[in-house]
Amino acid sequence: MRYWSILIGALIVSWTVNANSAFVEGLEDFPVPEGLVQIDNASLNFGNEEIRLIDVYLSSETLSFAEVAKFYRDTLPQLGWKIKTQKPTRCLFEREGEVVEITREAVKPLVVNLTLKSKR
């Protein structure tokens, strides 16, 4: 009986984490802060064994770019990304031969362009 309650508890915790976690489509390890959503039909995803290019647009009615930038400054280093550039409208991170650039495209509503590409 105790085994089942532990199993059910673990499943509930797992479901809660997954239900509240959002990731960039095509980048399963690249989180999206709550309140920021990926814009449908506004993305490019290309890759092969040597290079990768992912370009997506995200939007928010409630967040500012400063809040989005802070989320990524706090979160991405935990995933192995190192910040290279930080400006009021742009952040640049690097990890294992790849670069991700996060740029503010519009203010109201907030539109953010996220581009990941191989450094080659």
C-alpha positions in Angstrom: 0.0 0.0 0.0 2.8 2.4 0.9 4.5 1.7 -2.5 1.3 2.9 -4.3 1.0 6.1 -2.4 4.7 7.0 -3.1 4.1 6.2 -6.8 1.0 8.2 -7.0 2.7 11.1 -5.2 5.6 11.0 -7.6 3.3 11.0 -10.6 1.4 14.0 -9.3 4.6 16.0 -8.7 5.9 15.0 -12.2 2.6 16.1 -13.8 2.6 19.4 -11.9 6.1 20.2 -13.0 5.4 19.3 -16.6 2.1 21.2 -16.7 3.8 24.4 -15.5 6.9 24.1 -17.6 7.0 25.6 -21.1 9.8 25.2 -23.5 10.6 26.7 -26.9 9.3 24.4 -29.6 12.3 22.7 -31.1 14.5 23.4 -28.1 13.3 21.0 -25.4 15.9 22.3 -22.9 15.2 26.0 -23.4 12.6 27.3 -21.0 10.0 30.0 -21.6 9.0 32.2 -18.6 5.4 32.1 -17.5 3.5 34.8 -19.4 5.5 34.5 -22.6 4.1 32.4 -25.4 5.5 31.3 -28.7 3.8 32.9 -31.7 2.4 30.3 -34.0 3.7 30.2 -37.6 6.5 32.6 -36.8 9.4 30.2 -36.4 12.2 28.6 -38.4 13.9 25.4 -37.4 16.8 24.0 -39.5 19.4 21.6 -38.5 21.6 18.7 -39.6 24.5 16.9 -38.0 26.8 19.9 -38.2 24.7 23.0 -37.7 21.5 24.2 -36.2 19.4 27.3 -36.7 16.2 28.0 -34.7 14.5 31.4 -35.0 11.3 31.9 -33.0 9.1 34.8 -31.9 7.5 35.0 -28.5 4.9 37.5 -27.2 3.5 38.7 -23.9 0.8 41.1 -22.9 2.1 41.3 -19.3 5.9 41.0 -19.2 8.6 43.6 -19.9 11.8 42.8 -21.8 13.7 43.5 -18.5 11.7 40.7 -16.8 12.3 38.3 -19.7 16.1 39.2 -19.7 16.3 38.6 -15.9 14.5 35.2 -16.3 17.1 34.1 -18.8 20.1 35.6 -16.9 18.9 33.6 -13.8 17.9 30.4 -15.6 20.3 29.8 -18.6 23.5 29.6 -16.6 22.0 26.6 -14.7 21.6 24.9 -18.1 25.2 25.6 -19.1 24.8 28.9 -21.0 27.2 31.8 -20.3 26.1 35.3 -20.8 28.2 37.2 -23.4 26.3 40.5 -23.9 23.6 42.2 -22.0 22.0 45.4 -23.3 18.6 47.0 -22.6 17.1 45.3 -25.8 19.4 42.4 -26.4 21.1 39.5 -24.5 23.6 37.0 -26.0 24.5 33.6 -24.5 26.9 30.9 -25.6 27.1 27.2 -24.9 29.1 24.3 -26.4 29.5 25.8 -29.9 26.1 27.5 -30.0 24.9 31.1 -29.6 21.5 32.3 -28.6 20.4 35.9 -29.1 17.3 37.2 -27.3 16.2 40.5 -28.8 13.2 42.8 -28.1 11.3 43.5 -31.3 8.3 45.4 -29.9 7.2 46.8 -26.6 3.3 46.7 -26.4 2.6 43.8 -26.7 6.1 42.6 -26.0 7.6 40.7 -28.9 10.9 38.8 -28.4 12.9 37.2 -31.1 15.0 34.2 -30.0 17.6 33.0 -32.4 19.8 30.0 -31.7 22.6 29.1 -34.2 25.8 27.1 -34.4 28.9 29.2 -34.1 30.4 27.6 -37.2 
